[in-house]
Amino acid sequence: MGIFSRKGPSGFSASSTAEEVTEGIDGTGLTAIVTGASSGIGAETSRVLALRGVHVVMAIRNMDAGAKVKEAILEEISNAKIDVMELDLSLLASVRKFAADYNSSGLPLNILINNAGVGASPFKLSQDSIELLFATNHLGHFLLTNLLLETMKSTSRESNIEGRIVNVSSLLHPYGYHEGIRFDKINDESGYNRYYNYAQSKLANILHATELTRRLKEEGVEITANSLHPGAIGTKITRHDSFLQCIFSVLGIFFSKTIQQGAATTCFAALHPQVKGVGGVYFSDCNIAKPSSQAKDSDLATRLWDFSLSLTDAK
């Protein structure tokens, strides 16, 4: 990425790594949950946060893979505080169990990183009878965030430290259905397009952070919510798409990021002092970027919130 990289106002660029953007930051005393931390950006985010002293709770579906990541982090950072908890974001019951277990653990929560996701996969319904991409990439994180909010609020009040919620979205969020979110056709197999549905779920990540920011500001709560594009990275999220795998293998040297670079914007949004007090913003390459017009539609964000509440309350 070096030849295409230029530093933005933050002082960082597309070629900056997670370690570089958090250099000199002391996260001791902070606790973070990172979803999808068993590989790729999630694993690197967990490693770098732990390197900066943050107590990291890896929320993952594959416990064996998570145990290996934890072991690797501890081999490098002997004093790292790392826990692994099971979470399948496609199952609302799993989300509820995770949140209940965490809330009853007595642990504080300063940072919530909604990182996990599935790529442009074939049509499938979750066990809750919700289209899998929407269920995993948006709805599971929506419910998780809502269920953990009280713990985050109490942590912020007691510690006098701003809480941060980070939604990992994608530059592809504008390239979905013309209506943005197909509320009346979420489970429509006949009109399903894997790429449009992926974009729809990533648009939902931004709208979620936008509406959550509005609500937190109304409450006067010291918690921010932001979204971001991590960059083009050939991680396991492309495993269902041979076309994307081919693109990354052939052209990746010119435009894709390493995993270390891909985790940079997430770590920047989670820890950097420049982000203090900043909410409802979309980041790319560790700088504020402009999302699509639909991503800035407050009415669409409110409608998505109400729709997501209806789905999660009914299941």
C-alpha positions, 0 to 999 in steps of 0.5 A: 500500500506504500506507493498509494499511501498518504498521511491524513489529518490524523498523521496516519495513512493506509500503510499505518499498522495497529502498533504504530497508531497506538504507540505510546498509548497506555490502556492499563485499566481498560477492558475491551470485548472484541468479537470475531477475535479468533483470526484476521483483524480481530486477532490482531486487534486483540493482540495490539490492545493487550500489548497496550495493557488492555484486558481483552475478552475475545468473543468468538464462535470457535473456542479451539481457534480462540484458545490458540490465539490466546496462547500465541498472544501470551507467548509474545506478551507474557503479562497480557490479560486475555480471556476467551468467551463463546459467542455465536452472533448468528444465534440470538440465544447465544448473544443473550447468554454471552451478555448475561454471563459477562454482565454477571462476571463483575468485569467493567467494560470500556470498549466494545469492538463489533468486528465479527462478520461473514462475507458475501455468502450464499443465501441461508437463514439463521436458526432464528429464521433471519437471513444469515448475513443480516443476522450475523453482521448487524442484528447480533451486534445490535443486540449484543450492544444493547445488552451490554450498554448498562455495564458500559454506562456504569463503567464510564460513570465509575471510572470517569473514562469515556466508553467507546463502541466501534462497528467494523463496516466496509467501503462496500456499504453503498453498493447494495439495494437501492432502498438501502435496507430491505425491511420488508424483504430481509428473508427474500430468497428469490431476490437475494444477491450475496454482494448486495446483502453484504453491502446492506449489512455493512450499511446497517453497521454505520446506521447503527452507530449513527443512531446509537450516537444520537441516543447516547448524546440525548442521555448525556452518557460518556460513550461514543459509537463510531464505524469504520472501513478497515481496508481491503484485506484477504482474510477468512471473510472471503472464504465463500467467494472464489472470485474475491479470493482470486482478486486478492491473490492477483491484485492484492500486492497493489491495493490490499492491506496486511492484517497489521494495517487492517487492524489499525483503524479499529485500534485507532478508534478504540484507543487514540486520544484524537477520537475522544468525544468523537461519535457518529463518525465513519473512519477509513485509514485512521482518518474521518471519511465520508460514508454514502448519503444513505449512511447519513440518513437519520430517518433510515437509521431510526427505522433500522433501530426500530426494526432491529428491536422488533426482530430481537424482542420477538426472538 
